[in-house]
Amino acid sequence: MFLGLEWYWWLVVVAALIITIPLKIKFMKWWETRQSEKKKNQRGKWGDDE
């Protein structure tokens, strides 16, 4: 088969990708929100001297 893998291993690889891609997108959105909240809190802590 392709690259020496049997067809069922390709199903496992595709299933893993289908599961991990939405989780990665969700994590990236959460991380972006967390970073923007951190910046907001830091600005409030040190005053608006920027």
N, CA, C and O atoms as a Tripos MOL2 file, in Angstrom:
@<TRIPOS>MOLECULE
protein
  200   199    50     0     0
PROTEIN
NO_CHARGES

@<TRIPOS>ATOM
      1 N           0.8390   -1.2030    0.0000 N.3       1 MET1
      2 CA          0.0000    0.0000    0.0000 C.3       1 MET1
      3 C           0.8770    1.2570    0.0000 C.2       1 MET1
      4 O           2.1040    1.1880   -0.0730 O.2       1 MET1
      5 N           0.2200    2.3690    0.0830 N.am      2 PHE2
      6 CA          0.8930    3.6740    0.0110 C.3       2 PHE2
      7 C           1.8030    3.8930    1.2150 C.2       2 PHE2
      8 O           1.3490    3.8000    2.3550 O.2       2 PHE2
      9 N           3.0730    4.1800    0.9780 N.am      3 LEU3
     10 CA          4.1030    4.3960    2.0000 C.3       3 LEU3
     11 C           4.2520    3.2080    2.9370 C.2       3 LEU3
     12 O           4.6770    3.3770    4.0800 O.2       3 LEU3
     13 N           3.9170    2.0290    2.4850 N.am      4 GLY4
     14 CA          4.1110    0.8210    3.2800 C.3       4 GLY4
     15 C           3.0810    0.5940    4.3710 C.2       4 GLY4
     16 O           3.2430   -0.3190    5.1800 O.2       4 GLY4
     17 N           2.0290    1.3970    4.4160 N.am      5 LEU5
     18 CA          0.9910    1.2250    5.4390 C.3       5 LEU5
     19 C          -0.2260    0.5360    4.8260 C.2       5 LEU5
     20 O          -0.5830    0.7770    3.6730 O.2       5 LEU5
     21 N          -0.8440   -0.3150    5.6130 N.am      6 GLU6
     22 CA         -2.0820   -0.9550    5.1730 C.3       6 GLU6
     23 C          -3.2150    0.0680    5.1670 C.2       6 GLU6
     24 O          -3.1030    1.1340    5.7720 O.2       6 GLU6
     25 N          -4.2900   -0.2610    4.4870 N.am      7 TRP7
     26 CA         -5.4020    0.6890    4.3360 C.3       7 TRP7
     27 C          -6.0240    1.0620    5.6730 C.2       7 TRP7
     28 O          -6.4570    2.2010    5.8490 O.2       7 TRP7
     29 N          -6.0790    0.1290    6.6180 N.am      8 TYR8
     30 CA         -6.7400    0.4390    7.8850 C.3       8 TYR8
     31 C          -5.9160    1.4110    8.7220 C.2       8 TYR8
     32 O          -6.4810    2.1450    9.5330 O.2       8 TYR8
     33 N          -4.5870    1.4370    8.5470 N.am      9 TRP9
     34 CA         -3.7800    2.4300    9.2590 C.3       9 TRP9
     35 C          -4.0630    3.8270    8.7240 C.2       9 TRP9
     36 O          -4.0120    4.8030    9.4710 O.2       9 TRP9
     37 N          -4.3610    3.9220    7.4310 N.am     10 TRP10
     38 CA         -4.7180    5.2260    6.8760 C.3      10 TRP10
     39 C          -6.0480    5.7040    7.4550 C.2      10 TRP10
     40 O          -6.2320    6.9030    7.6680 O.2      10 TRP10
     41 N          -6.9830    4.7750    7.7120 N.am     11 LEU11
     42 CA         -8.2350    5.1630    8.3680 C.3      11 LEU11
     43 C          -7.9660    5.7070    9.7650 C.2      11 LEU11
     44 O          -8.5850    6.6840   10.1860 O.2      11 LEU11
     45 N          -7.0440    5.0750   10.4810 N.am     12 VAL12
     46 CA         -6.6800    5.5420   11.8280 C.3      12 VAL12
     47 C          -6.0620    6.9340   11.7540 C.2      12 VAL12
     48 O          -6.3990    7.8010   12.5600 O.2      12 VAL12
     49 N          -5.1620    7.1580   10.7960 N.am     13 VAL13
     50 CA         -4.5210    8.4640   10.6380 C.3      13 VAL13
     51 C          -5.5550    9.5360   10.3050 C.2      13 VAL13
     52 O          -5.5390   10.6200   10.8870 O.2      13 VAL13
     53 N          -6.4470    9.2330    9.3740 N.am     14 VAL14
     54 CA         -7.4800   10.2080    8.9830 C.3      14 VAL14
     55 C          -8.4120   10.4970   10.1590 C.2      14 VAL14
     56 O          -8.7730   11.6510   10.3890 O.2      14 VAL14
     57 N          -8.8020    9.4710   10.8990 N.am     15 ALA15
     58 CA         -9.6680    9.6700   12.0660 C.3      15 ALA15
     59 C          -8.9670   10.5440   13.1090 C.2      15 ALA15
     60 O          -9.5960   11.4180   13.7050 O.2      15 ALA15
     61 N          -7.6890   10.3180   13.3300 N.am     16 ALA16
     62 CA         -6.9400   11.1290   14.2920 C.3      16 ALA16
     63 C          -6.8970   12.5880   13.8570 C.2      16 ALA16
     64 O          -7.0570   13.4860   14.6840 O.2      16 ALA16
     65 N          -6.6840   12.8320   12.5670 N.am     17 LEU17
     66 CA         -6.6740   14.2070   12.0690 C.3      17 LEU17
     67 C          -8.0380   14.8710   12.2220 C.2      17 LEU17
     68 O          -8.1300   16.0360   12.6100 O.2      17 LEU17
     69 N          -9.1000   14.1180   11.9140 N.am     18 ILE18
     70 CA        -10.4500   14.6690   12.0230 C.3      18 ILE18
     71 C         -10.7540   15.0530   13.4700 C.2      18 ILE18
     72 O         -11.4540   16.0350   13.7150 O.2      18 ILE18
     73 N         -10.2370   14.2940   14.4180 N.am     19 ILE19
     74 CA        -10.4730   14.5890   15.8390 C.3      19 ILE19
     75 C          -9.5900   15.7410   16.3200 C.2      19 ILE19
     76 O         -10.0660   16.6100   17.0500 O.2      19 ILE19
     77 N          -8.3090   15.7660   15.9250 N.am     20 THR20
     78 CA         -7.3850   16.7500   16.4980 C.3      20 THR20
     79 C          -7.4930   18.1400   15.9040 C.2      20 THR20
     80 O          -7.2300   19.1160   16.6070 O.2      20 THR20
     81 N          -7.8700   18.2740   14.6380 N.am     21 ILE21
     82 CA         -7.9140   19.6070   14.0230 C.3      21 ILE21
     83 C          -8.9400   20.5210   14.7130 C.2      21 ILE21
     84 O          -8.5860   21.6530   15.0430 O.2      21 ILE21
     85 N         -10.1940   20.0910   14.9490 N.am     22 PRO22
     86 CA        -11.1220   20.9750   15.6690 C.3      22 PRO22
     87 C         -10.6570   21.2810   17.0980 C.2      22 PRO22
     88 O         -10.8850   22.3830   17.5970 O.2      22 PRO22
     89 N         -10.0100   20.3160   17.7570 N.am     23 LEU23
     90 CA         -9.4950   20.5700   19.1040 C.3      23 LEU23
     91 C          -8.3980   21.6290   19.0700 C.2      23 LEU23
     92 O          -8.3280   22.4820   19.9540 O.2      23 LEU23
     93 N          -7.5530   21.5760   18.0620 N.am     24 LYS24
     94 CA         -6.4890   22.5700   17.9380 C.3      24 LYS24
     95 C          -7.0780   23.9550   17.6880 C.2      24 LYS24
     96 O          -6.6130   24.9390   18.2640 O.2      24 LYS24
     97 N          -8.0920   24.0380   16.8380 N.am     25 ILE25
     98 CA         -8.7350   25.3270   16.5570 C.3      25 ILE25
     99 C          -9.3580   25.8830   17.8270 C.2      25 ILE25
    100 O          -9.2330   27.0730   18.1160 O.2      25 ILE25
    101 N         -10.0380   25.0110   18.5960 N.am     26 LYS26
    102 CA        -10.6550   25.4390   19.8460 C.3      26 LYS26
    103 C          -9.6050   25.9320   20.8260 C.2      26 LYS26
    104 O          -9.7990   26.9510   21.4890 O.2      26 LYS26
    105 N          -8.4840   25.2080   20.9210 N.am     27 PHE27
    106 CA         -7.3970   25.6110   21.8120 C.3      27 PHE27
    107 C          -6.8180   26.9460   21.3940 C.2      27 PHE27
    108 O          -6.5520   27.7900   22.2500 O.2      27 PHE27
    109 N          -6.6150   27.1660   20.0980 N.am     28 MET28
    110 CA         -6.0400   28.4250   19.6280 C.3      28 MET28
    111 C          -6.9640   29.6080   19.9440 C.2      28 MET28
    112 O          -6.4900   30.6800   20.3220 O.2      28 MET28
    113 N          -8.2800   29.4160   19.7910 N.am     29 LYS29
    114 CA         -9.2240   30.4840   20.1330 C.3      29 LYS29
    115 C          -9.1810   30.7650   21.6250 C.2      29 LYS29
    116 O          -9.1950   31.9230   22.0400 O.2      29 LYS29
    117 N          -9.1280   29.6980   22.4460 N.am     30 TRP30
    118 CA         -9.0630   29.8760   23.8920 C.3      30 TRP30
    119 C          -7.7820   30.6060   24.2860 C.2      30 TRP30
    120 O          -7.8100   31.4980   25.1340 O.2      30 TRP30
    121 N          -6.6640   30.2320   23.6740 N.am     31 TRP31
    122 CA         -5.3720   30.8380   23.9890 C.3      31 TRP31
    123 C          -5.3820   32.3260   23.6220 C.2      31 TRP31
    124 O          -4.8720   33.1590   24.3710 O.2      31 TRP31
    125 N          -5.9660   32.6510   22.4660 N.am     32 GLU32
    126 CA         -6.0300   34.0450   22.0300 C.3      32 GLU32
    127 C          -6.8560   34.8700   23.0140 C.2      32 GLU32
    128 O          -6.4730   35.9840   23.3720 O.2      32 GLU32
    129 N          -7.9880   34.3220   23.4490 N.am     33 THR33
    130 CA         -8.8320   35.0050   24.4260 C.3      33 THR33
    131 C          -8.0840   35.2100   25.7310 C.2      33 THR33
    132 O          -8.1430   36.2870   26.3250 O.2      33 THR33
    133 N          -7.3840   34.1830   26.1750 N.am     34 ARG34
    134 CA         -6.6190   34.2500   27.4250 C.3      34 ARG34
    135 C          -5.5350   35.3150   27.3480 C.2      34 ARG34
    136 O          -5.3410   36.0730   28.2990 O.2      34 ARG34
    137 N          -4.8280   35.3780   26.2250 N.am     35 GLN35
    138 CA         -3.7630   36.3680   26.0700 C.3      35 GLN35
    139 C          -4.3270   37.7880   26.0640 C.2      35 GLN35
    140 O          -3.7450   38.6880   26.6690 O.2      35 GLN35
    141 N          -5.4520   37.9930   25.3860 N.am     36 SER36
    142 CA         -6.0270   39.3380   25.3450 C.3      36 SER36
    143 C          -6.5310   39.7500   26.7220 C.2      36 SER36
    144 O          -6.4350   40.9220   27.0840 O.2      36 SER36
    145 N          -7.0710   38.8000   27.5060 N.am     37 GLU37
    146 CA         -7.4900   39.1140   28.8740 C.3      37 GLU37
    147 C          -6.2850   39.4540   29.7400 C.2      37 GLU37
    148 O          -6.3540   40.3640   30.5670 O.2      37 GLU37
    149 N          -5.1960   38.7420   29.5620 N.am     38 LYS38
    150 CA         -3.9720   39.0380   30.3140 C.3      38 LYS38
    151 C          -3.4970   40.4550   30.0200 C.2      38 LYS38
    152 O          -3.1450   41.1980   30.9370 O.2      38 LYS38
    153 N          -3.4860   40.8320   28.7400 N.am     39 LYS39
    154 CA         -3.0470   42.1730   28.3610 C.3      39 LYS39
    155 C          -3.9540   43.2260   28.9810 C.2      39 LYS39
    156 O          -3.4850   44.2480   29.4830 O.2      39 LYS39
    157 N          -5.2570   42.9660   28.9420 N.am     40 LYS40
    158 CA         -6.2170   43.9060   29.5030 C.3      40 LYS40
    159 C          -5.9810   44.1000   30.9970 C.2      40 LYS40
    160 O          -5.9710   45.2260   31.4950 O.2      40 LYS40
    161 N          -5.7890   42.9850   31.7080 N.am     41 ASN41
    162 CA         -5.5560   43.0530   33.1480 C.3      41 ASN41
    163 C          -4.2440   43.7520   33.4700 C.2      41 ASN41
    164 O          -4.1640   44.5110   34.4360 O.2      41 ASN41
    165 N          -3.2210   43.5020   32.6710 N.am     42 GLN42
    166 CA         -1.9180   44.1120   32.9110 C.3      42 GLN42
    167 C          -2.0100   45.6260   32.7220 C.2      42 GLN42
    168 O          -1.4220   46.3820   33.4950 O.2      42 GLN42
    169 N          -2.7320   46.0660   31.7130 N.am     43 ARG43
    170 CA         -2.8810   47.4940   31.4480 C.3      43 ARG43
    171 C          -3.5780   48.1700   32.6200 C.2      43 ARG43
    172 O          -3.1910   49.2640   33.0310 O.2      43 ARG43
    173 N          -4.6060   47.5180   33.1600 N.am     44 GLY44
    174 CA         -5.3280   48.0810   34.2950 C.3      44 GLY44
    175 C          -4.4660   48.1280   35.5350 C.2      44 GLY44
    176 O          -4.5830   49.0540   36.3380 O.2      44 GLY44
    177 N          -3.6030   47.1430   35.7040 N.am     45 LYS45
    178 CA         -2.7560   47.0530   36.8880 C.3      45 LYS45
    179 C          -1.7440   48.1930   36.9320 C.2      45 LYS45
    180 O          -1.5610   48.8160   37.9780 O.2      45 LYS45
    181 N          -1.0950   48.4680   35.8250 N.am     46 TRP46
    182 CA          0.0130   49.4130   35.8170 C.3      46 TRP46
    183 C          -0.4290   50.8100   35.3940 C.2      46 TRP46
    184 O           0.4000   51.7150   35.3010 O.2      46 TRP46
    185 N          -1.6900   50.9940   35.1430 N.am     47 GLY47
    186 CA         -2.1660   52.3210   34.7240 C.3      47 GLY47
    187 C          -2.0860   52.4670   33.2270 C.2      47 GLY47
    188 O          -1.4840   51.6420   32.5400 O.2      47 GLY47
    189 N          -2.6960   53.5230   32.7220 N.am     48 ASP48
    190 CA         -2.7330   53.7400   31.2710 C.3      48 ASP48
    191 C          -1.6250   54.7180   30.8730 C.2      48 ASP48
    192 O          -1.9030   55.8110   30.3800 O.2      48 ASP48
    193 N          -0.3820   54.3230   31.0880 N.am     49 ASP49
    194 CA          0.7260   55.2070   30.7440 C.3      49 ASP49
    195 C           1.3570   54.8280   29.4200 C.2      49 ASP49
    196 O           2.4710   55.2630   29.1260 O.2      49 ASP49
    197 N           0.6770   54.0330   28.6190 N.am     50 GLU50
    198 CA          1.2330   53.6430   27.3120 C.3      50 GLU50
    199 C           0.9670   54.7020   26.2720 C.2      50 GLU50
    200 O           1.3610   54.5440   25.1160 O.2      50 GLU50
@<TRIPOS>BOND
     1     1     2 1
     2     2     3 1
     3     3     4 2
     4     3     5 am
     5     5     6 1
     6     6     7 1
     7     7     8 2
     8     7     9 am
     9     9    10 1
    10    10    11 1
    11    11    12 2
    12    11    13 am
    13    13    14 1
    14    14    15 1
    15    15    16 2
    16    15    17 am
    17    17    18 1
    18    18    19 1
    19    19    20 2
    20    19    21 am
    21    21    22 1
    22    22    23 1
    23    23    24 2
    24    23    25 am
    25    25    26 1
    26    26    27 1
    27    27    28 2
    28    27    29 am
    29    29    30 1
    30    30    31 1
    31    31    32 2
    32    31    33 am
    33    33    34 1
    34    34    35 1
    35    35    36 2
    36    35    37 am
    37    37    38 1
    38    38    39 1
    39    39    40 2
    40    39    41 am
    41    41    42 1
    42    42    43 1
    43    43    44 2
    44    43    45 am
    45    45    46 1
    46    46    47 1
    47    47    48 2
    48    47    49 am
    49    49    50 1
    50    50    51 1
    51    51    52 2
    52    51    53 am
    53    53    54 1
    54    54    55 1
    55    55    56 2
    56    55    57 am
    57    57    58 1
    58    58    59 1
    59    59    60 2
    60    59    61 am
    61    61    62 1
    62    62    63 1
    63    63    64 2
    64    63    65 am
    65    65    66 1
    66    66    67 1
    67    67    68 2
    68    67    69 am
    69    69    70 1
    70    70    71 1
    71    71    72 2
    72    71    73 am
    73    73    74 1
    74    74    75 1
    75    75    76 2
    76    75    77 am
    77    77    78 1
    78    78    79 1
    79    79    80 2
    80    79    81 am
    81    81    82 1
    82    82    83 1
    83    83    84 2
    84    83    85 am
    85    85    86 1
    86    86    87 1
    87    87    88 2
    88    87    89 am
    89    89    90 1
    90    90    91 1
    91    91    92 2
    92    91    93 am
    93    93    94 1
    94    94    95 1
    95    95    96 2
    96    95    97 am
    97    97    98 1
    98    98    99 1
    99    99   100 2
   100    99   101 am
   101   101   102 1
   102   102   103 1
   103   103   104 2
   104   103   105 am
   105   105   106 1
   106   106   107 1
   107   107   108 2
   108   107   109 am
   109   109   110 1
   110   110   111 1
   111   111   112 2
   112   111   113 am
   113   113   114 1
   114   114   115 1
   115   115   116 2
   116   115   117 am
   117   117   118 1
   118   118   119 1
   119   119   120 2
   120   119   121 am
   121   121   122 1
   122   122   123 1
   123   123   124 2
   124   123   125 am
   125   125   126 1
   126   126   127 1
   127   127   128 2
   128   127   129 am
   129   129   130 1
   130   130   131 1
   131   131   132 2
   132   131   133 am
   133   133   134 1
   134   134   135 1
   135   135   136 2
   136   135   137 am
   137   137   138 1
   138   138   139 1
   139   139   140 2
   140   139   141 am
   141   141   142 1
   142   142   143 1
   143   143   144 2
   144   143   145 am
   145   145   146 1
   146   146   147 1
   147   147   148 2
   148   147   149 am
   149   149   150 1
   150   150   151 1
   151   151   152 2
   152   151   153 am
   153   153   154 1
   154   154   155 1
   155   155   156 2
   156   155   157 am
   157   157   158 1
   158   158   159 1
   159   159   160 2
   160   159   161 am
   161   161   162 1
   162   162   163 1
   163   163   164 2
   164   163   165 am
   165   165   166 1
   166   166   167 1
   167   167   168 2
   168   167   169 am
   169   169   170 1
   170   170   171 1
   171   171   172 2
   172   171   173 am
   173   173   174 1
   174   174   175 1
   175   175   176 2
   176   175   177 am
   177   177   178 1
   178   178   179 1
   179   179   180 2
   180   179   181 am
   181   181   182 1
   182   182   183 1
   183   183   184 2
   184   183   185 am
   185   185   186 1
   186   186   187 1
   187   187   188 2
   188   187   189 am
   189   189   190 1
   190   190   191 1
   191   191   192 2
   192   191   193 am
   193   193   194 1
   194   194   195 1
   195   195   196 2
   196   195   197 am
   197   197   198 1
   198   198   199 1
   199   199   200 2
@<TRIPOS>SUBSTRUCTURE
     1 MET1         2 RESIDUE 1 A MET
     2 PHE2         6 RESIDUE 1 A PHE
     3 LEU3        10 RESIDUE 1 A LEU
     4 GLY4        14 RESIDUE 1 A GLY
     5 LEU5        18 RESIDUE 1 A LEU
     6 GLU6        22 RESIDUE 1 A GLU
     7 TRP7        26 RESIDUE 1 A TRP
     8 TYR8        30 RESIDUE 1 A TYR
     9 TRP9        34 RESIDUE 1 A TRP
    10 TRP10       38 RESIDUE 1 A TRP
    11 LEU11       42 RESIDUE 1 A LEU
    12 VAL12       46 RESIDUE 1 A VAL
    13 VAL13       50 RESIDUE 1 A VAL
    14 VAL14       54 RESIDUE 1 A VAL
    15 ALA15       58 RESIDUE 1 A ALA
    16 ALA16       62 RESIDUE 1 A ALA
    17 LEU17       66 RESIDUE 1 A LEU
    18 ILE18       70 RESIDUE 1 A ILE
    19 ILE19       74 RESIDUE 1 A ILE
    20 THR20       78 RESIDUE 1 A THR
    21 ILE21       82 RESIDUE 1 A ILE
    22 PRO22       86 RESIDUE 1 A PRO
    23 LEU23       90 RESIDUE 1 A LEU
    24 LYS24       94 RESIDUE 1 A LYS
    25 ILE25       98 RESIDUE 1 A ILE
    26 LYS26      102 RESIDUE 1 A LYS
    27 PHE27      106 RESIDUE 1 A PHE
    28 MET28      110 RESIDUE 1 A MET
    29 LYS29      114 RESIDUE 1 A LYS
    30 TRP30      118 RESIDUE 1 A TRP
    31 TRP31      122 RESIDUE 1 A TRP
    32 GLU32      126 RESIDUE 1 A GLU
    33 THR33      130 RESIDUE 1 A THR
    34 ARG34      134 RESIDUE 1 A ARG
    35 GLN35      138 RESIDUE 1 A GLN
    36 SER36      142 RESIDUE 1 A SER
    37 GLU37      146 RESIDUE 1 A GLU
    38 LYS38      150 RESIDUE 1 A LYS
    39 LYS39      154 RESIDUE 1 A LYS
    40 LYS40      158 RESIDUE 1 A LYS
    41 ASN41      162 RESIDUE 1 A ASN
    42 GLN42      166 RESIDUE 1 A GLN
    43 ARG43      170 RESIDUE 1 A ARG
    44 GLY44      174 RESIDUE 1 A GLY
    45 LYS45      178 RESIDUE 1 A LYS
    46 TRP46      182 RESIDUE 1 A TRP
    47 GLY47      186 RESIDUE 1 A GLY
    48 ASP48      190 RESIDUE 1 A ASP
    49 ASP49      194 RESIDUE 1 A ASP
    50 GLU50      198 RESIDUE 1 A GLU
